[in-house]
Amino acid sequence: MFISLAYAQGAGASAGSGFEALLPLVLIFVVFYFLLIRPQQKKMKEHRDLLSSVSKGDKIVTGGGIVGKVTKVDGEEDLIVQIAADVKVTVKRSLVSTVIDKPASGSSKMADVKATGDGSSGSLISRLFAGGGTSTKEPKKK
């Protein structure tokens, strides 16, 4: 009597289609794409553009935390960076982490964001946790 009930229950379970089994996996991939993969690709593109725009006079931070001023662009990959009064080092362009300060003659997107206090260039999550882009700095006194 138990055997016939077990066969009857097993036959009803296989009535679903294969698409129903794949639907949760597809939904998980879509969520991962929009929350993880796409913002990371955007960040990598912005960093690649930042590296290509490094020029003489920029103040940079290397991947190791060394802060210096670019005194010469030596070829496609090398930068000569002054880190102290008479100390110059050669740094690979790919190891530049951020550009702190651009010279006054050029305008950068990062300087515009710092000036306006607008955090709209980041992802949705970074804008939510960054305080909505409001600036707490007081205006400079003349």
VOBANU-137753 format. One record per residue (C-alpha): residue number from 1; residue in one letter; x, y, z. Coordinates in steps of 0.1 Angstrom, whole numbers, plus 5000, padded with zeros to 4 digits. Layout:
// residues N
REC pos code    u    v    w
REC NUM    A    X    Y    Z
...
//
This chain:
// residues 142
REC pos code    u    v    w
REC   1    M 5000 5000 5000
REC   2    F 5029 5025 5007
REC   3    I 5046 5017 4974
REC   4    S 5016 5027 4953
REC   5    L 5013 5060 4972
REC   6    A 5050 5068 4967
REC   7    Y 5048 5062 4929
REC   8    A 5017 5084 4927
REC   9    Q 5033 5113 4945
REC  10    G 5065 5111 4923
REC  11    A 5046 5113 4891
REC  12    G 5029 5146 4901
REC  13    A 5062 5163 4910
REC  14    S 5077 5160 4875
REC  15    A 5048 5179 4858
REC  16    G 5067 5213 4859
REC  17    S 5088 5226 4830
REC  18    G 5126 5231 4829
REC  19    F 5122 5269 4826
REC  20    E 5107 5271 4861
REC  21    A 5139 5255 4875
REC  22    L 5161 5280 4856
REC  23    L 5141 5311 4865
REC  24    P 5157 5316 4900
REC  25    L 5192 5313 4885
REC  26    V 5185 5338 4858
REC  27    L 5170 5363 4884
REC  28    I 5201 5359 4906
REC  29    F 5224 5366 4877
REC  30    V 5204 5397 4867
REC  31    V 5206 5410 4903
REC  32    F 5243 5403 4905
REC  33    Y 5249 5421 4872
REC  34    F 5231 5453 4882
REC  35    L 5245 5454 4918
REC  36    L 5280 5441 4914
REC  37    I 5293 5437 4878
REC  38    R 5280 5468 4861
REC  39    P 5292 5493 4888
REC  40    Q 5326 5476 4889
REC  41    Q 5330 5479 4852
REC  42    K 5320 5516 4854
REC  43    K 5345 5522 4881
REC  44    M 5373 5505 4861
REC  45    K 5365 5526 4831
REC  46    E 5367 5558 4851
REC  47    H 5400 5547 4866
REC  48    R 5414 5539 4832
REC  49    D 5404 5574 4819
REC  50    L 5420 5589 4850
REC  51    L 5453 5571 4843
REC  52    S 5453 5582 4807
REC  53    S 5448 5619 4817
REC  54    V 5477 5621 4842
REC  55    S 5500 5648 4830
REC  56    K 5529 5670 4842
REC  57    G 5520 5690 4873
REC  58    D 5494 5666 4887
REC  59    K 5496 5657 4923
REC  60    I 5491 5619 4926
REC  61    V 5489 5591 4951
REC  62    T 5505 5558 4942
REC  63    G 5491 5523 4950
REC  64    G 5517 5522 4979
REC  65    G 5505 5554 4994
REC  66    I 5533 5577 4982
REC  67    V 5521 5612 4974
REC  68    G 5541 5632 4949
REC  69    K 5539 5656 4920
REC  70    V 5544 5645 4884
REC  71    T 5574 5664 4869
REC  72    K 5577 5645 4836
REC  73    V 5558 5619 4816
REC  74    D 5584 5595 4803
REC  75    G 5568 5575 4775
REC  76    E 5534 5557 4777
REC  77    E 5539 5539 4810
REC  78    D 5564 5558 4831
REC  79    L 5560 5589 4852
REC  80    I 5588 5608 4870
REC  81    V 5573 5619 4903
REC  82    Q 5589 5642 4928
REC  83    I 5582 5630 4964
REC  84    A 5605 5654 4983
REC  85    A 5628 5684 4976
REC  86    D 5655 5666 4956
REC  87    V 5639 5631 4954
REC  88    K 5624 5619 4922
REC  89    V 5612 5584 4915
REC  90    T 5599 5566 4884
REC  91    V 5564 5552 4888
REC  92    K 5545 5531 4864
REC  93    R 5513 5548 4853
REC  94    S 5492 5517 4861
REC  95    L 5502 5520 4898
REC  96    V 5487 5555 4902
REC  97    S 5458 5552 4926
REC  98    T 5442 5587 4925
REC  99    V 5449 5622 4913
REC 100    I 5447 5646 4942
REC 101    D 5451 5679 4925
REC 102    K 5452 5690 4889
REC 103    P 5469 5722 4879
REC 104    A 5448 5754 4877
REC 105    S 5449 5754 4839
REC 106    G 5430 5721 4835
REC 107    S 5396 5712 4849
REC 108    S 5388 5676 4859
REC 109    K 5356 5658 4868
REC 110    M 5370 5650 4902
REC 111    A 5377 5687 4910
REC 112    D 5342 5696 4899
REC 113    V 5327 5670 4922
REC 114    K 5348 5682 4951
REC 115    A 5338 5718 4945
REC 116    T 5300 5712 4942
REC 117    G 5298 5684 4968
REC 118    D 5277 5664 4944
REC 119    G 5281 5626 4948
REC 120    S 5260 5618 4918
REC 121    S 5289 5602 4899
REC 122    G 5289 5571 4923
REC 123    S 5266 5541 4924
REC 124    L 5232 5541 4940
REC 125    I 5245 5525 4972
REC 126    S 5274 5549 4976
REC 127    R 5250 5579 4971
REC 128    L 5227 5564 4998
REC 129    F 5254 5560 5024
REC 130    A 5274 5591 5015
REC 131    G 5247 5614 5030
REC 132    G 5230 5624 4998
REC 133    G 5258 5646 4985
REC 134    T 5252 5674 5010
REC 135    S 5283 5694 5019
REC 136    T 5290 5702 5056
REC 137    K 5318 5727 5047
REC 138    E 5313 5763 5055
REC 139    P 5319 5789 5028
REC 140    K 5353 5805 5027
REC 141    K 5356 5839 5043
REC 142    K 5371 5867 5023
//
